[in-house]
């Protein structure tokens, strides 16, 4: 009997579908299939590849309602957010269809040669390990530029969003990309380390990218390093959201709440540590709690819902443990604090204050609707608190004086800095972290070139 994995609706606990697990020999054949598709694809002029990437954006828009419903059913994201995710994927296709070919143009460099320049050439098949929180966006933000550059993609997605992965694969085929260019493999999660090593070590794999936990990223990076293959990692975050004394407190509070509760708090770039100067802390706390209370929790298919269930029961249990241990350690609970009774993986939006570095809500990454509110005496302490983490994904600084905000923000260790805005990704801008939040970049010209051979060409006189 073939082993299978199940996808389950986190709002109801009902099984959605079953998918057969592939063996190592099955996966080896899929690598060969993707390699053949990649060679066909790479032989096309980049302008033709760009046209087909543009067509992919059109297919995604045509299927936006169905794709959004599938994402919501598989991982519980509110339907409005799921629709926005599909549109963002289509926008990503639009951007690279219009601008990507120019990013890959050879660059002339003046030397003593008759001609000397660098080219950006595809590497081959890239193995992608992707997370469930943005089932389509996390995939397409890597895959669209990687494929435009002439690469193929072998995808190992999170098992709970296998349907979304398969839908993405079909959208590529229906847009006119070669069958197998984006190829989904279904893996037994109990053997994921073994299977990932097997795939990375396969000669048909040229590079690897992972968006996920720091633990998983370390394993993948080590295997890729031993195999001498390029890797890009986008890992966890514990992003600081710094509110300075001269900030527009009401606006900052609304954005902090939206950032923390987006995707039910299950995103690496959420505002997880909210650091506020003491002089405005009371006003900010009041506005923040009011905004949190105004965001309805419930059925993710209800248009009024802004906070849905957590994607899996184990995530609910982990978050509950992190909050309980923090409260036991002396944190003050301002709202929420535990799971919501009834069916589904629902956790009440939670705000804690009086937190210290030894508490899980600051020491660990919290993946759910839990915010830690930290009061500081001045901007110097804000910078110190912001940097007191092993993560360095992104940071947000709020002040009505942009120069002050930039001065403070530049002292915070992160791969991205946002002034008077919560953190988000944009196809036009490179995105990625430092420290234990990973390395390499996605999006922008830099992301397009990550999985290319930057080749030097020298033609003597």
N, C-alpha and C positions, 0 to 999 in steps of 0.2 A: 504493500500500500504506500502511495506517495505521501511523504510528509508535507504538511501545509502550514501556512501562517494565516491568522485571522485578523481582519480589521474590525474594530468595534467602535460604535458611536459613544463618545465619552459623556454625552448628556443623558443617555438612556441606558447604556450598558448593553445594548443589543448588537449582535454580530451583523456586520455589513456584508462581508465577502470572505472567501478563502482563496489563497494563491499557492500553487505548488512550489516547494523549495527546490532549488537547482543544486546539483552535485558539482564537485570540483571539475569533473570532466565536461559537464554541461557548460560551466562558466568558461573553461578554456576554449570551447567552440564559439561561444559568444564573443570572446576577445578576438578570435580570428575573423568572425563576421564583421565586427566593428572596424577592425583593421582594413578589411577589404573596402568597406563603405568609405572609410576615411581617405584612402588613396584615390578613390574616384572623386570624392569631394574636393580634395586638395588640388586635383588637376584642373578644376574649374577656375576661370579668372575670378579674382576677388570681387569684381563688380557683380558677377553672376551670383556668387555666394551671398553678397549683400542683398540682392533682389529677393532671394529665397528667405533670408532672415526677415526681411520686411513682410513677406507673405506669411511667415509664421506669426508675426504680430497680428495680422488680419484674422488668421484662424483663431487665435486666442480671444480676440474681441468677439468674434461670431459665437464662440462657445462660453462666453463669460458667465452667464447665468448657471449653466450646467457645471462648469468648473468650480465656481464659487460654492455651489451647493455641495459638491463632492468634498471640497476642503473642509467646509463646516461640519459635514457628517463625520469625517474621519478624525479631525483633531479638535473640533469644538469652537473654532474661531467664530465670533459673531459674523453674520452673513454680510453685513456692510463692509467689514474689514476684509473679508474674503474676496468680495467683488473688487475692492480697491487693490488687492494683491494681484489679481488677474490683470487689471488695467496697467499696473506698474510693470508687469512682465511684458505687456504689449508695447509700452513706452520704451522699455529697454531695447526691444527689437527695432522700433522706429529709429532710435538714436544711433545704434550701430549700423543699421541699413544706410543711414544718411551720412554718417561721419566715419565709420570704421575703416573703410578702404583707405582714406587719407592717413590714418594712423599707421598703416602698414606700408606706406610708400617708402622706397629706399631713400636713405639720407646721405647726400654727398658730403664728403669730408676732404678738404684741400690738403694734399700731401705732395711729395715729389713724384708720385705716380702719374701716369696718363689719366687714370681714373681710379678713385678709391671711394668706397661707400659701404654702408651697412644695410643689410636687408633683414626683414622679420619673416622667418619661414616656420611653418608648422612643425611641431615635435612628433605628432602621431596620435595615439589613443591616450586620453587622460582618464584615470580612474577617479571618480568623484564619490565621496561619502557625504551624504546630505542629511540635514535634520528635518524634523516634522513641524517645527513651529511656523515656518513659511514654506509649505511644501512645494510651491511653484516658484516663488521669488528666489529663494536661496539657490535653487537649481538653475533657473534661467539667468540669474545675474552672473553666474560663472559660465554656464554653457553657451550662451549667446556669443559673447566675445571669443570664447575658446573655439567655437565652431566657425565663426567668421574668419578667424586666423588660419583655418584649414585643418583643425584637429577633429577627432572623434571623441565621444564621451561614453564611457562604461559607467553606469550609475548604480550605486548601492544606496537606496534610499532607506529611511526609517521604515520598519515593517508596518507601523500603524497608519502610514499614508501611501501604501503600495498602489492603491487605486489612483491617487493623484499622480504618482510616478508614471504609471501606465498611460494615463490620459495625456501627460506631457509628451511621452514617446510617440503616441498616435498623432498628436498635433503636428509634430515635426514631419512625420511621413505625409500627412495630408497637405502640408504646406509645400511639398515637393522636395524636401531633403531626402537623401538616400536612406532607404530602410536599413536600420542598424547603426546609423551614424550616432544617434542618441539611443543607447541600448540599456534597458533595465534588467538587472539580475536580482533574483530573490534569494536571500541568504538566510540560513539558519542562525538566528541571533546568538544561540548558545555556543556557536563555533566562529563568531565573527572575527576574533583576533586571528585565528588560523586561516580563515578564508581570505581576509584582507591581506595577510602576508603572502599567501599563495598568489593572489592577483597582482600585487605590487611587484613580486619577483618574476612574474611572467615576462619574457622578452618582448611580448607584444604591447606592453604598457610602457609609455614614455614618461609619464609624470602622474602625480596624485594631488588631489585637493580634498580638504576636509573642512566642513563647518560643523562644529559640535563641541564636546567637552574637552577640557584641557588634558584629561587623562587619555581619551581616545586620540587626541592630536599628538600627544607625546609618543604613543605607540606607533602611529602611522609615520610620523617623522623619522623615528628610529629605523623602521623597516626601509623607508625610502632612502635614508642616508646610507644604510648598508648596501642597498642596490644601486647607489649613486644616481638617483633619479630626482628630478626637480619636484619640490612640494610647496604648496601654499596652504596655510592654516588660518582659519578664522575661528577663534575659540571663545571661551567664556569672557564675561565682563562683569565688573562691579562699578558701573559708571557713576561718577560724581555729578551732581546737579547743584551748582554753587549759586546761592542767592546772596548778592552783596547788599550792603546797607542802603545803597541808592537805587536798587532795582524797583521796577514796577511790580510790586508784590502781588497784586491781584492777578495780573497776567501771568507771572511766573508760577503762581500756585495752580492755575488752570492747566498750563503746559506740563507742569510736574506730574499732575494727576493723570493726564492723558498719556504721558510717556510711561508712567509706572504701570498703568492698567491696559495699555495696548496689548493685544494678543493675550489678554488675561495675565499680563506680566511675564509671559513666557518668551522673552526676547533678550538677547545678549546686550542690546543697546538701550534697554530701559533705564530710567533714572532710579537706580537702586539705593544710592546713598545721597540723601538730600541734605546739603550742608548750608546752613543759614546763619548769617551774622546776627548776633544776639539782639541788636537794636531793632530788628524787624521780625524777629523770630515769632513773637506772639501773633502778630498780624498775619504772617505767612501761614502759621499753623492753623489758625482759624479758617482762612480762605481755602487751604488745602483740604482740610477735613470736610468742609462744606461741598467742595467739588467732588470729592470721593463719594460722599453720601448721595450726590445727585446722579450718579452713574449706575443705571439699573443692572442688576445681576439676574441671569436667568437663561431661558431657552435661546440658544444662539441663532435659531431661525426666526425669532421674533424681531422685527425691525427696530423695536425700542431698546433691545438689549445692547449694552455696551461692554459687559463683562460676562464671558461664558464659563464653561467648565475647564478644569485642567485636562490635559490631553490623555493622561493615564493615571490609574490609581496609585502607582508607586510615586509619582510626582506629588500627589496630594499628601501622601504619608511623609515624604521628605520635608515638605514645606511645613507641615504640622509639627514635626520634630524640631525644625529650626526655630519656629516661633516659640514653642514651649520651652526649649532650653534657654532662649534669650530672656524670656520673662522670668524664668527661675533664677537666671543670673542677675536680675535687677532691672531689666528693661521695663518701661511703663507702656502699657497697652492703651492706645487712644481710641481705637475702633477695631472691629473684626476680631481676629484671633484664632479662628478655627474653621473647620469644615461646616458646610451648610447641610442640615438634615434632609434626607430624601434621596431619590435616585440621582445618579450622575456624580461627577468628580468636582463638585463645587466647593470653593473656599472663599470665605468672606473677605472682601478687601480690608487690608490690615495696615495700620500705621503704628509704629513703635518709636518711642523716644527714650532718652536716658540710656542710650546704647553705648557699649564700649567695644574696643577692638577684639576682645576675646569672645564675643558673642557670635553665634552662627550668622545672624543677620548682617554682620559686618565682615566677619572672617571668611564666610563662604558666599558663593553666588546663590541668590535666592531666585528661583525660577517660578514665579507666581505672583499674585497680587499683594505683595508685602513690601512696604516702604519703611526705611529707617531714617528718622529725622534727627540730625545732629546739629546742635547749637555750638557756634564758635565765637570767640571774642572779637576777632578781626580777620582780615584777608590773609594774613600770614598763617594763622592757625587753619584757615580754610584750605590753603594750599597743602599744608602738612597732613591734614586729615585726608584730603583727596588722594594724595600719593601713598598713603599707608595701606596699600593693597598690592597683591602680586599681579593684578590685572592692569591692562593699559589699553583698553579698546577705544573709548571715546569719553569726552567730557563736555558739559554744558555750563556756561557761565552767564549770569544775568546781572546787568547793570544798565542804568540809563546813560552811562558814560562808556561808549564802546572802547575807547582807548584804555580805560581802567580794566574793563573786562578782558581785553586782549593781553594786557600786562599780566594779569592774574592767570589767565588761561594758558599762556605760554610756559608758565612754571609748573603746570600740571602734566604729568607723564601720560600721554595717550597718543593713539594713532590718528585721531580726529578730534577737532575742537569746534564747538558750535557756540556762537555768541547770540544771546537772546533768542534762542530756538532750541527745542529739544532735538536730540540726535536722530538723524535718519540717513538713509542711503539714497544716492542720486546717480543715475547712470553716467552723468557727465563728470563725476568726481571720483577719484580713487578712494577705496575704503579698505581698512584693515587695522590691525592692532600691533602693539609692542608688548614686551614683557611676556607674561604667560597668556596673553590674549592672542598670540600667534605671530605670523610673519607673512610677508608677501601682500599683494594688493589685488582687489577685484574692482571692476568698473573703471570708467575713464580710459584714457590711452594707456595708462600704466597697467591696468587690469587686462586689457587686450593683449599686451605684449608679454605678460607673465609666462604663458606657455608657447613661446616662440623661440626659435634659435636665432639670436641676434648674431648674424653672420657677417664677418668682415670680408670684403672683396677688394683686392689690390691688383690693378692691371698696370704693369710696368711700361714705361715709355719704350 
